């Protein structure tokens, strides 16, 4: 049975914390109330993890977005058609192309048949399923909207896969320009000293330098994907032009989608804010949502509570605050979630155009630098040959 960590308040106003076992968060909250404790925060305890899926290799080489899109899309379709979770996962273990995801599905299937929650099982594979994915699935299970959440994850990863496909030529372009730059710059010396000299230069300096650079990039990606680097990763991403805009609207869309699910499920607004913050995958929004939920519990309006949530745009905050006063919060949350998804798609288009233009500009700069170095080397070769009487 899943374990939960809780913070609660007793009748005297004293805060108490601890852990308990329950089937879900609602059951944990009921048990706390039976103990005459008012729940303040209930979070899933850190689960045991599968060692093979928690290594650095999976952080440096995460599952491809296209594979994750296939995984969640097929899982959503199977569950929506009435197939039980463990049967769906067993079928996925043979249908999915990614070997790591297939292995994870095969291992999760028997545990799902024993009644384990899908979110808690996904959390056992931190190298495959990021924290916000686990939180979003947990919210879907708690709010009764699991197929919708799974399809949303599939759509998000499909968007990422489309971006990667569109920008694949950019990587090829950079690679071709880099190779040409490496060939052109020492070309005069290669003509003067021969191919043997150039091959020795490539084997002892150029290729080792490129390999070191590639290894450094892989290590950097692995480090940035570690949970401890979550805050730094978010700040770096937010500072990037266009990319930061796409990431921010993705975060807002996940938050609003979860809040919309909670409204449709009749969950209290404060709990919906907590679930939305956790599912957003943004540490700042997660903390701000907890504070906002606490203010709502103490009778503050949603407008006042959202004032301290800077990740949400002013327009989104105004939409939600106005809807609360008009009594149409559910419809406005749906509209805001749709708007956030549209803004994310627009940012994807801008990212594609921006990266293409950036690739052309940077390629041109690299080419000019390579030509300048080749000209300088040609002049140096000419001087050497002049001094030796070769010209």
Secondary structure, DSSP 8 states (H G I E B T S, - for coil): --EEEEEEE-TTS-EEEEEEE-SSHHHHHHHHHHTT-EEEEEEE------GGGSSHHHHHT---HHHHHHHHHHHHHHHHTT--HHHHHHHHHHH-S-HHHHHHHHHHHHHHHTT--HHHHHTT-TTTS-HHHHHHHHHHHHHT-HHHHHHHHHHHHHHHHHHHHHTHHHHHHHHHHHHHHHHHHTHHHHHHH-HHHHHHHIIIIIHHHHHHHHHHHHHHHHHHTSGGGHHHHHHHHHHSTTHHHHHHHHHHHHHHHHHHHHHHTT--HHHHHHHHHHHH--HHHHHHHHHHHHHHHTT--HHHHHTT-TTS-HHHHHHHHHHHHHT-HHHHHHHHHHHHHHHHHHHHHHHHHHHHHHHHHHHHHHHHHHHHHHHHHHHHHHHHHHHTT--
